[in-house]
Amino acid sequence: MDTVPPSSEEDTESHLELKLRGHPRYKNRDFGDPCMAAGYSVFDSPTSAAKVLRFAKALRTKKLARVDVTGSGVMKQTGSNQGHFTWWRPLGDISWENSESLT
C-alpha cells in the first residue's frame, strides 16, 4: 500500500484547540461540553472510520491515519457507533509524529 507523508500537528488539533486558535469554522461555535470538544475521534478500524467519512458530508474531505494510542491519554467508547472512541491526549503529546496516513 502506498502512503502519503505522516499527519502534521495541525491535522491533530481538537475542535476546542481550533476554536481557541480562532479557526473560522469553530470561532463562534458553542460545543456544549468542552470536554468532548477537547477529545479526538478515533475508530477501531479503517473500515469503521471509512463508513463514517463516506456518510457524513462534513467529514468527506478528512483523511485517515493510523496512530498508536496505547501510550498516552485516556480513551472511552463514545456515541452509538461501537467502533467510535474519543481519545483525550495529554498536553504536549506528540503521538501524531508516529502516525501513518492511510488516505
ROSE-334893 format. One line per field, with one value per atom (N, C-alpha, C): residue number from 1; chain; atom name; x, y, z. Coordinates in steps of 0.02 Angstrom, whole numbers, plus 50000, padded with zeros to 5 digits. Example, Ala and Ser with C-alpha at 12.3 -4.5 7.8 and 13.67 -1.06 7.14 Angstrom:
REM residues 2
k = c(1 | 1 | 1 | 2 | 2 | 2)
c = c(A | A | A | A | A | A)
a = c(N | CA | C | N | CA | C)
X = c(50660 | 50615 | 50660 | 50642 | 50684 | 50645)
Y = c(49716 | 49775 | 49835 | 49888 | 49947 | 50002)
Z = c(50390 | 50390 | 50390 | 50354 | 50357 | 50394)
END
This chain:
REM residues 103
k = c(1 | 1 | 1 | 2 | 2 | 2 | 3 | 3 | 3 | 4 | 4 | 4 | 5 | 5 | 5 | 6 | 6 | 6 | 7 | 7 | 7 | 8 | 8 | 8 | 9 | 9 | 9 | 10 | 10 | 10 | 11 | 11 | 11 | 12 | 12 | 12 | 13 | 13 | 13 | 14 | 14 | 14 | 15 | 15 | 15 | 16 | 16 | 16 | 17 | 17 | 17 | 18 | 18 | 18 | 19 | 19 | 19 | 20 | 20 | 20 | 21 | 21 | 21 | 22 | 22 | 22 | 23 | 23 | 23 | 24 | 24 | 24 | 25 | 25 | 25 | 26 | 26 | 26 | 27 | 27 | 27 | 28 | 28 | 28 | 29 | 29 | 29 | 30 | 30 | 30 | 31 | 31 | 31 | 32 | 32 | 32 | 33 | 33 | 33 | 34 | 34 | 34 | 35 | 35 | 35 | 36 | 36 | 36 | 37 | 37 | 37 | 38 | 38 | 38 | 39 | 39 | 39 | 40 | 40 | 40 | 41 | 41 | 41 | 42 | 42 | 42 | 43 | 43 | 43 | 44 | 44 | 44 | 45 | 45 | 45 | 46 | 46 | 46 | 47 | 47 | 47 | 48 | 48 | 48 | 49 | 49 | 49 | 50 | 50 | 50 | 51 | 51 | 51 | 52 | 52 | 52 | 53 | 53 | 53 | 54 | 54 | 54 | 55 | 55 | 55 | 56 | 56 | 56 | 57 | 57 | 57 | 58 | 58 | 58 | 59 | 59 | 59 | 60 | 60 | 60 | 61 | 61 | 61 | 62 | 62 | 62 | 63 | 63 | 63 | 64 | 64 | 64 | 65 | 65 | 65 | 66 | 66 | 66 | 67 | 67 | 67 | 68 | 68 | 68 | 69 | 69 | 69 | 70 | 70 | 70 | 71 | 71 | 71 | 72 | 72 | 72 | 73 | 73 | 73 | 74 | 74 | 74 | 75 | 75 | 75 | 76 | 76 | 76 | 77 | 77 | 77 | 78 | 78 | 78 | 79 | 79 | 79 | 80 | 80 | 80 | 81 | 81 | 81 | 82 | 82 | 82 | 83 | 83 | 83 | 84 | 84 | 84 | 85 | 85 | 85 | 86 | 86 | 86 | 87 | 87 | 87 | 88 | 88 | 88 | 89 | 89 | 89 | 90 | 90 | 90 | 91 | 91 | 91 | 92 | 92 | 92 | 93 | 93 | 93 | 94 | 94 | 94 | 95 | 95 | 95 | 96 | 96 | 96 | 97 | 97 | 97 | 98 | 98 | 98 | 99 | 99 | 99 | 100 | 100 | 100 | 101 | 101 | 101 | 102 | 102 | 102 | 103 | 103 | 103)
c = c(A | A | A | A | A | A | A | A | A | A | A | A | A | A | A | A | A | A | A | A | A | A | A | A | A | A | A | A | A | A | A | A | A | A | A | A | A | A | A | A | A | A | A | A | A | A | A | A | A | A | A | A | A | A | A | A | A | A | A | A | A | A | A | A | A | A | A | A | A | A | A | A | A | A | A | A | A | A | A | A | A | A | A | A | A | A | A | A | A | A | A | A | A | A | A | A | A | A | A | A | A | A | A | A | A | A | A | A | A | A | A | A | A | A | A | A | A | A | A | A | A | A | A | A | A | A | A | A | A | A | A | A | A | A | A | A | A | A | A | A | A | A | A | A | A | A | A | A | A | A | A | A | A | A | A | A | A | A | A | A | A | A | A | A | A | A | A | A | A | A | A | A | A | A | A | A | A | A | A | A | A | A | A | A | A | A | A | A | A | A | A | A | A | A | A | A | A | A | A | A | A | A | A | A | A | A | A | A | A | A | A | A | A | A | A | A | A | A | A | A | A | A | A | A | A | A | A | A | A | A | A | A | A | A | A | A | A | A | A | A | A | A | A | A | A | A | A | A | A | A | A | A | A | A | A | A | A | A | A | A | A | A | A | A | A | A | A | A | A | A | A | A | A | A | A | A | A | A | A | A | A | A | A | A | A | A | A | A | A | A | A | A | A | A | A | A | A | A | A | A | A | A | A | A | A | A | A | A | A)
a = c(N | CA | C | N | CA | C | N | CA | C | N | CA | C | N | CA | C | N | CA | C | N | CA | C | N | CA | C | N | CA | C | N | CA | C | N | CA | C | N | CA | C | N | CA | C | N | CA | C | N | CA | C | N | CA | C | N | CA | C | N | CA | C | N | CA | C | N | CA | C | N | CA | C | N | CA | C | N | CA | C | N | CA | C | N | CA | C | N | CA | C | N | CA | C | N | CA | C | N | CA | C | N | CA | C | N | CA | C | N | CA | C | N | CA | C | N | CA | C | N | CA | C | N | CA | C | N | CA | C | N | CA | C | N | CA | C | N | CA | C | N | CA | C | N | CA | C | N | CA | C | N | CA | C | N | CA | C | N | CA | C | N | CA | C | N | CA | C | N | CA | C | N | CA | C | N | CA | C | N | CA | C | N | CA | C | N | CA | C | N | CA | C | N | CA | C | N | CA | C | N | CA | C | N | CA | C | N | CA | C | N | CA | C | N | CA | C | N | CA | C | N | CA | C | N | CA | C | N | CA | C | N | CA | C | N | CA | C | N | CA | C | N | CA | C | N | CA | C | N | CA | C | N | CA | C | N | CA | C | N | CA | C | N | CA | C | N | CA | C | N | CA | C | N | CA | C | N | CA | C | N | CA | C | N | CA | C | N | CA | C | N | CA | C | N | CA | C | N | CA | C | N | CA | C | N | CA | C | N | CA | C | N | CA | C | N | CA | C | N | CA | C | N | CA | C | N | CA | C | N | CA | C | N | CA | C | N | CA | C | N | CA | C | N | CA | C | N | CA | C | N | CA | C | N | CA | C | N | CA | C)
X = c(50042 | 50000 | 50044 | 50029 | 50064 | 50035 | 50077 | 50054 | 50079 | 50044 | 50066 | 50104 | 50137 | 50176 | 50133 | 50163 | 50126 | 50088 | 50040 | 50000 | 50044 | 50019 | 50054 | 50020 | 50051 | 50022 | 49954 | 49947 | 49884 | 49827 | 49844 | 49794 | 49766 | 49801 | 49782 | 49751 | 49733 | 49703 | 49630 | 49610 | 49540 | 49497 | 49431 | 49386 | 49397 | 49409 | 49420 | 49484 | 49537 | 49600 | 49591 | 49553 | 49539 | 49501 | 49452 | 49413 | 49459 | 49501 | 49546 | 49596 | 49612 | 49658 | 49622 | 49555 | 49517 | 49498 | 49499 | 49480 | 49409 | 49398 | 49332 | 49274 | 49284 | 49230 | 49207 | 49252 | 49237 | 49235 | 49254 | 49262 | 49202 | 49142 | 49082 | 49041 | 49070 | 49032 | 49029 | 48970 | 48960 | 48957 | 49007 | 49010 | 48966 | 48941 | 48902 | 48947 | 48982 | 49027 | 49099 | 49136 | 49205 | 49250 | 49233 | 49273 | 49271 | 49211 | 49205 | 49239 | 49234 | 49265 | 49341 | 49369 | 49441 | 49468 | 49423 | 49443 | 49452 | 49481 | 49493 | 49453 | 49421 | 49385 | 49434 | 49428 | 49467 | 49420 | 49439 | 49398 | 49438 | 49403 | 49437 | 49465 | 49446 | 49473 | 49465 | 49506 | 49497 | 49428 | 49401 | 49335 | 49281 | 49283 | 49235 | 49240 | 49300 | 49310 | 49287 | 49302 | 49284 | 49208 | 49171 | 49098 | 49072 | 49098 | 49077 | 49095 | 49156 | 49178 | 49136 | 49115 | 49075 | 49005 | 48976 | 48906 | 48898 | 48949 | 48944 | 48974 | 48932 | 48954 | 49011 | 49006 | 49057 | 49125 | 49126 | 49189 | 49219 | 49186 | 49209 | 49278 | 49301 | 49368 | 49422 | 49402 | 49450 | 49491 | 49551 | 49595 | 49600 | 49616 | 49625 | 49700 | 49715 | 49784 | 49783 | 49835 | 49843 | 49892 | 49873 | 49917 | 49913 | 49968 | 49970 | 49943 | 49889 | 49858 | 49870 | 49914 | 49923 | 49964 | 50004 | 50050 | 50031 | 49979 | 49965 | 49891 | 49869 | 49800 | 49752 | 49688 | 49633 | 49584 | 49556 | 49509 | 49446 | 49388 | 49324 | 49280 | 49242 | 49194 | 49140 | 49125 | 49075 | 49029 | 48967 | 48919 | 48888 | 48843 | 48807 | 48847 | 48898 | 48941 | 48990 | 48983 | 49026 | 49100 | 49115 | 49185 | 49215 | 49176 | 49200 | 49221 | 49278 | 49305 | 49327 | 49326 | 49355 | 49420 | 49473 | 49539 | 49559 | 49573 | 49596 | 49671 | 49710 | 49783 | 49807 | 49863 | 49892 | 49923 | 49927 | 49960 | 50031 | 50050 | 50118 | 50128 | 50076 | 50081 | 50102 | 50148 | 50172 | 50158 | 50106 | 50090 | 50080 | 50055 | 50043 | 50106 | 50165 | 50228 | 50239 | 50208 | 50216 | 50156 | 50117 | 50057 | 50077 | 50033 | 50041 | 49977 | 49981 | 49922 | 49900 | 49834 | 49807 | 49772 | 49752 | 49718 | 49751)
Y = c(49941 | 50000 | 50062 | 50109 | 50174 | 50218 | 50254 | 50301 | 50371 | 50420 | 50489 | 50509 | 50566 | 50585 | 50586 | 50575 | 50574 | 50639 | 50634 | 50692 | 50746 | 50807 | 50863 | 50879 | 50920 | 50939 | 50972 | 51012 | 51046 | 50997 | 50939 | 50888 | 50856 | 50864 | 50830 | 50876 | 50937 | 50983 | 50964 | 50967 | 50954 | 51014 | 51004 | 51060 | 51118 | 51102 | 51155 | 51193 | 51158 | 51191 | 51235 | 51211 | 51251 | 51314 | 51308 | 51366 | 51416 | 51393 | 51437 | 51472 | 51439 | 51468 | 51516 | 51520 | 51567 | 51541 | 51475 | 51446 | 51468 | 51493 | 51522 | 51473 | 51409 | 51361 | 51352 | 51362 | 51349 | 51411 | 51468 | 51530 | 51546 | 51542 | 51560 | 51500 | 51442 | 51380 | 51366 | 51347 | 51326 | 51250 | 51218 | 51146 | 51114 | 51153 | 51124 | 51092 | 51041 | 51005 | 51014 | 51061 | 51074 | 51013 | 50969 | 50909 | 50865 | 50856 | 50816 | 50851 | 50917 | 50955 | 50952 | 50935 | 50930 | 50861 | 50814 | 50746 | 50738 | 50682 | 50665 | 50603 | 50602 | 50542 | 50492 | 50431 | 50375 | 50317 | 50272 | 50215 | 50151 | 50096 | 50033 | 50001 | 50028 | 50001 | 50053 | 50048 | 50093 | 50085 | 50024 | 50012 | 50051 | 50050 | 50088 | 50162 | 50188 | 50259 | 50276 | 50235 | 50249 | 50253 | 50211 | 50214 | 50281 | 50305 | 50370 | 50426 | 50424 | 50476 | 50477 | 50419 | 50414 | 50444 | 50435 | 50455 | 50523 | 50550 | 50615 | 50668 | 50708 | 50757 | 50801 | 50824 | 50870 | 50836 | 50770 | 50733 | 50705 | 50714 | 50682 | 50702 | 50760 | 50783 | 50764 | 50733 | 50714 | 50654 | 50648 | 50593 | 50544 | 50482 | 50431 | 50422 | 50412 | 50398 | 50344 | 50305 | 50254 | 50283 | 50281 | 50307 | 50261 | 50253 | 50212 | 50252 | 50229 | 50265 | 50229 | 50180 | 50140 | 50174 | 50224 | 50251 | 50317 | 50350 | 50416 | 50430 | 50469 | 50491 | 50440 | 50457 | 50415 | 50407 | 50347 | 50334 | 50302 | 50320 | 50293 | 50285 | 50230 | 50221 | 50273 | 50311 | 50363 | 50358 | 50380 | 50380 | 50312 | 50310 | 50248 | 50199 | 50224 | 50180 | 50146 | 50082 | 50045 | 50045 | 50063 | 50068 | 50137 | 50185 | 50253 | 50265 | 50296 | 50312 | 50384 | 50415 | 50481 | 50471 | 50504 | 50498 | 50568 | 50573 | 50635 | 50629 | 50668 | 50665 | 50716 | 50700 | 50749 | 50807 | 50864 | 50922 | 50904 | 50927 | 50915 | 50846 | 50806 | 50739 | 50744 | 50701 | 50702 | 50636 | 50600 | 50536 | 50542 | 50599 | 50609 | 50602 | 50612 | 50606 | 50536 | 50487 | 50417 | 50392 | 50437 | 50417 | 50398 | 50358 | 50338 | 50356 | 50400 | 50420 | 50362 | 50349 | 50294 | 50320 | 50384 | 50412 | 50477)
Z = c(50000 | 50000 | 50000 | 49958 | 49957 | 50011 | 50045 | 50096 | 50080 | 50104 | 50096 | 50159 | 50160 | 50219 | 50282 | 50340 | 50403 | 50416 | 50460 | 50479 | 50508 | 50504 | 50535 | 50601 | 50642 | 50706 | 50696 | 50643 | 50630 | 50616 | 50588 | 50573 | 50637 | 50692 | 50753 | 50805 | 50786 | 50833 | 50846 | 50909 | 50926 | 50907 | 50908 | 50893 | 50941 | 51004 | 51054 | 51038 | 51020 | 51002 | 50940 | 50892 | 50833 | 50851 | 50896 | 50917 | 50953 | 50997 | 51035 | 50988 | 50933 | 50884 | 50837 | 50842 | 50801 | 50733 | 50724 | 50659 | 50642 | 50581 | 50563 | 50572 | 50560 | 50566 | 50639 | 50686 | 50756 | 50800 | 50772 | 50811 | 50856 | 50830 | 50868 | 50889 | 50886 | 50900 | 50975 | 50997 | 51067 | 51067 | 51095 | 51095 | 51148 | 51194 | 51248 | 51300 | 51281 | 51326 | 51302 | 51332 | 51308 | 51317 | 51364 | 51374 | 51311 | 51283 | 51222 | 51163 | 51161 | 51107 | 51110 | 51168 | 51176 | 51157 | 51144 | 51126 | 51051 | 51032 | 50962 | 50945 | 50888 | 50866 | 50839 | 50864 | 50838 | 50828 | 50784 | 50767 | 50776 | 50786 | 50799 | 50735 | 50677 | 50614 | 50559 | 50507 | 50450 | 50417 | 50419 | 50390 | 50427 | 50493 | 50533 | 50519 | 50514 | 50501 | 50431 | 50382 | 50313 | 50304 | 50340 | 50337 | 50360 | 50415 | 50442 | 50394 | 50368 | 50321 | 50258 | 50236 | 50175 | 50184 | 50243 | 50253 | 50286 | 50317 | 50350 | 50303 | 50273 | 50223 | 50248 | 50310 | 50337 | 50345 | 50344 | 50355 | 50291 | 50235 | 50173 | 50151 | 50170 | 50150 | 50201 | 50256 | 50308 | 50284 | 50310 | 50292 | 50351 | 50334 | 50385 | 50399 | 50462 | 50482 | 50536 | 50538 | 50591 | 50641 | 50705 | 50758 | 50818 | 50853 | 50914 | 50972 | 51003 | 51059 | 51125 | 51126 | 51187 | 51241 | 51223 | 51273 | 51304 | 51279 | 51306 | 51306 | 51354 | 51356 | 51384 | 51376 | 51401 | 51344 | 51337 | 51284 | 51312 | 51280 | 51301 | 51239 | 51236 | 51182 | 51190 | 51137 | 51140 | 51080 | 51089 | 51035 | 51023 | 50974 | 50960 | 50917 | 50881 | 50841 | 50888 | 50896 | 50943 | 50924 | 50862 | 50840 | 50849 | 50876 | 50885 | 50958 | 50965 | 51032 | 51032 | 51091 | 51100 | 51138 | 51115 | 51144 | 51168 | 51233 | 51262 | 51272 | 51234 | 51238 | 51289 | 51322 | 51368 | 51330 | 51364 | 51334 | 51313 | 51256 | 51232 | 51202 | 51196 | 51168 | 51095 | 51074 | 51005 | 50970 | 50991 | 50960 | 50885 | 50863 | 50791 | 50750 | 50780 | 50743 | 50718 | 50751 | 50731 | 50691 | 50664 | 50627 | 50556 | 50526 | 50457 | 50421 | 50373 | 50335 | 50291 | 50291 | 50251 | 50189 | 50188 | 50129 | 50110)
END
